[in-house]
Amino acid sequence: MVRSVDVARHLDVSKPSVCHAVSTLKEGGFLIMDEDSFLHLTDVGREVAEKTYEKHCFFTRLLVDAGVEPKTAEQDACRMEHAISDDSFQKIKSGLKDK
């Protein structure tokens, strides 16, 4: 379990930034906060997080295998995971698996 302050510390960002993100995620139905201020993903939030993490791992591995420095691959994968649609991601994944 984690609180907003833990997220801010781990990501090295300001507490107000985390509070804003938490509010947005709560409004979207992705996150709830319990009476002790611990954050919990909803089922929908967990599904989105798992899909995003799958994309992140896939693109990081793909870029590193292509010769990109691991740190750069991580940074680029972070941008790619949010920009690509689920449909395009699945087609790229399937296309590369078939080769």
N, C-alpha and C positions, 0 to 999 in steps of 0.2 A: 504494500500500500504506500501511497505517496501523497504528499501535500504540495500545494502550489509553490511554497518556499523551497521544497526539495527540487522541484523541476527547475526553478530559477537558478539555484545553485549549480545543479548538474549541467545545465546548458549555458551557464555563465551569461545570463540575460537578467534584465531588471524584473523585479517583482510586479510592477505595473504592467509590463509586457505580458507576463504569464497570466495575470488576472484578466487582461483583455482577451487573450486567447481562450482561457477557460470559459469566460462568459459566452464567447462566440460558439464554442463547442457545446456548451450546455443548451444554448438556444437552438442549436441544430439537432439536438437529441443524441449527441455522440458521447456525452459525458454527464455524470451526476456527481454531486458532492454530498457526502454524508454529514451527519450532525457533528462529527469531529473534524470536519474539513478535509477528509481524505477523498481523493479523486478516484472515480471508478468509471471505466468505459462501459457504455451500454452495449447490448448485443450488436447493434448497428455500428457503433464506434469501434468495437473489436473487429468486425468484418472489414471495415475501411482500413483500419490499422494493419491488419494481416495482408490485405491486398497491396497496400503501399509498401510494406516491408518486403514482400515477395518481389515487387518491381525493383526496389532498391538493391536487393541482393543480386538479382538477375543482371541489372545494368552495371553494377560494380564489377561483378565477375567477368562480364563481356568486355568491359573496357580494360581491365587488368590483363585479360587474355590477349587483347589486341596490342598490348605493350604500353598502356597508359600507366603512369606512376600511381600507386595505390591511393595516395592522398588526393590527387587530382581526380581519380576515378570515383572516389567517395563523394567528392563535392559535385561532380557532374551528375552522378547517379541521383543525388538528392534533388537536383533540379529536374531531371528527366522523369523521375517517378511521379511527380506532380503534374507534369505537362502532358503526358501521353494518356490517351483514352484506354479504357480496359480492352476494347475491341482491337485497337492497334497493337497493344501489348501482347494479347493472346496470339495474334497473327504473326508477329515477329518471333515469339517464343516457339510457336509451331513450325514456322518456316526454318528456323535454325535447328530445331530438333530433327527435322526430316533430312538434314544434310549429313 
